[in-house]
Amino acid sequence: MATDSWAQAVDEQEAAAESIGSLQLKDKPEENGTVANAVESSSTSAKPEAEGEAKSTSSTEDDDKEDKAAQSLLNKLIRSNLVNTTNQVEVLQKDPNSPLYSVKSFEELRLKPQLLQGVYGMGFNRPSKIQETALPMMLAEPPQNLIAQSQSGTGKTAAFVLAMLSHVDPNNRYPQCLCVSPTYELALQTGKVIEQMGKYYPEVKLVYAIRGNKLQRGMKLQEQIVIGTPGTMLDWCSKFKFIDPKKIKVFVLDEADVMIATQGHQDQSIRIQRMLPKNCQMLLFSATFEESVWNFAQRIVPDPNIIKLKREEETLDTIKQYYVLCNSKEEKFQALCNIYGAITIAQAMIFCHTRKTAGWLAGELSREGHQVALLSGEMQVEQRAAVIERFRDGKEKVLVTTNVCARGIDVEQVSVVINFDLPVDKDGNPDNETYLHRIGRTGRFGKRGLAINMVDSKMSMNIMNRIQEHFNKKIEKLDTDDLDEIEKIAS
Ligand SMILES: Nc1ncnc2c1ncn2[C@@H]1O[C@H](COP(=O)(O)OP(=O)(O)OP(=O)(O)O)[C@@H](O)[C@H]1O
């Protein structure tokens, strides 16, 4: 990026924060003649205030505020394929004596031919780890309830979409499956999967229960699948009666951990669930499983089967860690330049504590002639996804970022990670988990890596020492004025 355009780019990104709360229906999946999307055309220019919308404009101060819905959407937008894990699934059956089925191929599931075609059309050759067990359970007769937890990207969405499409009767022109998602954008992403997988099953129709999609009073929906956010879904079931909840066969609650982070969503979801018939299949999915999610899950899903897939552990074993002593941010920048002068760095990620520092550093690096990408929390999710994709494609060689953006993002080819500021939590204590996540690698990309920590005060030295103690892995001192010494770290 040219130096001149930097200030402009940063300004644009800051300005983007202003509009972050407003949504546009431009992302609405186009009607493709297969699975219809029944968002009214009159709503295309509307900016619905989707409940649980990802970002609040007032959060700009708190740069690193975790925003689960935005993070989850970002992950979906940038994901190019399935996350493979070597861990085994843990299964807890409602009836421990009943046989546990697991499939190694989609054929074994005896899917409708149109759906099998849809699955293969998406490029899936065989079920993912979680799908191997979850699919037979979800497709069993009589229907089984399921609570499933596995990290993002392991194939949960594809699994429940296949279950919904398998269970609907296209001859019945009324809603039979409800799927609730925490935000409008996440609902649209799931809708896209339904469209893709249902490509050869055009009789099945889909409608979005999202604010801004205003239907005529008194109308009854004819689409078999309704996907939306909890508030609108509840209104459509109770207040407006567009949906007859008694006819629902499958109820899916997606991203339960994100859902409970939003005020009101839990209650709304429970109220929807109470309107459904006893024999309705209840399915709940979550990427994480803390106590609060579990409590919620149990209220939504009676007599559940439970499937859990542990996250792949990250490790520092293959990482060489160094620290550099400096006195100011200018010195840190100089140290960085020295490192760049001494070793060839294909691609690096640099983490800063605030977006102000990130913006400043990106500008300085750019002035030095580096191709820099800047990622910071106030950017819209779509903008962030675009930046990450460009970086992944190697269009920029340095990615400067604040914490919030980098969580859950794997950029496999990055060999050097620089902590321009060490990660701390809001109380100023070392944030070990973030440190591990920034520089650690999972077994999947066991490549060797290099991590350099910039230390500029007694406090940051203390943080570094505590991180070192926590992981019980030595962080070596690096003198960045000594070119020979820097060269050695690359060997
Ligand atoms: N059996 C499969 N074979 C190959 N690719 C798959 C398979 N199942 C899913 N995928 C792909 O893997 C990616 C992740 O799948 P999916 O979105 O279903 O995961 P998820 O666990 O729901 O994650 P998230 O909650 O982040 O969406 C998607 O790109 C999807 O198309």
The ligand as an SDF file (V2000), in Angstrom:
LIG
                    3D

 31 33  0  0  0  0  0  0  0  0999 V2000
  -17.7730  -33.4360    5.0730 N   0  0  0  0  0  0  0  0  0  0  0  0
  -17.1540  -32.3600    4.6370 C   0  0  0  0  0  0  0  0  0  0  0  0
  -16.1630  -32.4520    3.7300 N   0  0  0  0  0  0  0  0  0  0  0  0
  -15.5100  -31.3510    3.2760 C   0  0  0  0  0  0  0  0  0  0  0  0
  -15.8030  -30.1030    3.6610 N   0  0  0  0  0  0  0  0  0  0  0  0
  -16.7790  -29.9390    4.5680 C   0  0  0  0  0  0  0  0  0  0  0  0
  -17.5140  -31.0430    5.1020 C   0  0  0  0  0  0  0  0  0  0  0  0
  -18.4160  -30.5670    5.9680 N   0  0  0  0  0  0  0  0  0  0  0  0
  -18.2610  -29.2260    5.9920 C   0  0  0  0  0  0  0  0  0  0  0  0
  -17.2830  -28.8430    5.1450 N   0  0  0  0  0  0  0  0  0  0  0  0
  -16.7870  -27.4790    4.8820 C   0  0  0  0  0  0  0  0  0  0  0  0
  -15.9810  -27.1180    5.9890 O   0  0  0  0  0  0  0  0  0  0  0  0
  -16.2110  -25.7740    6.3770 C   0  0  0  0  0  0  0  0  0  0  0  0
  -16.7300  -25.7420    7.7950 C   0  0  0  0  0  0  0  0  0  0  0  0
  -17.9650  -26.4030    7.8850 O   0  0  0  0  0  0  0  0  0  0  0  0
  -19.1760  -25.8360    8.7410 P   0  0  0  0  0  0  0  0  0  0  0  0
  -19.4210  -24.4030    8.4480 O   0  0  0  0  0  0  0  0  0  0  0  0
  -20.2870  -26.7760    8.5980 O   0  0  0  0  0  0  0  0  0  0  0  0
  -18.5050  -25.9540   10.1920 O   0  0  0  0  0  0  0  0  0  0  0  0
  -19.0490  -25.4110   11.5660 P   0  0  0  0  0  0  0  0  0  0  0  0
  -18.5350  -26.3450   12.5920 O   0  0  0  0  0  0  0  0  0  0  0  0
  -20.4900  -25.1720   11.4810 O   0  0  0  0  0  0  0  0  0  0  0  0
  -18.2700  -24.0770   11.7160 O   0  0  0  0  0  0  0  0  0  0  0  0
  -18.8840  -22.6280   11.8650 P   0  0  0  0  0  0  0  0  0  0  0  0
  -19.7380  -22.6520   13.0700 O   0  0  0  0  0  0  0  0  0  0  0  0
  -17.7070  -21.7110   11.9700 O   0  0  0  0  0  0  0  0  0  0  0  0
  -19.6380  -22.4280   10.5870 O   0  0  0  0  0  0  0  0  0  0  0  0
  -17.1880  -25.2120    5.3570 C   0  0  0  0  0  0  0  0  0  0  0  0
  -16.4290  -24.5570    4.3540 O   0  0  0  0  0  0  0  0  0  0  0  0
  -17.8920  -26.4480    4.7970 C   0  0  0  0  0  0  0  0  0  0  0  0
  -18.3230  -26.2430    3.4760 O   0  0  0  0  0  0  0  0  0  0  0  0
  1  2  1  0
  2  3  1  0
  2  7  2  0
  3  4  2  0
  4  5  1  0
  5  6  2  0
  6  7  1  0
  6 10  1  0
  7  8  1  0
  8  9  2  0
  9 10  1  0
 10 11  1  0
 11 12  1  0
 11 30  1  0
 12 13  1  0
 13 14  1  0
 13 28  1  0
 14 15  1  0
 15 16  1  0
 16 17  2  0
 16 18  1  0
 16 19  1  0
 19 20  1  0
 20 21  2  0
 20 22  1  0
 20 23  1  0
 23 24  1  0
 24 25  2  0
 24 26  1  0
 24 27  1  0
 28 29  1  0
 28 30  1  0
 30 31  1  0
M  END
$$$$
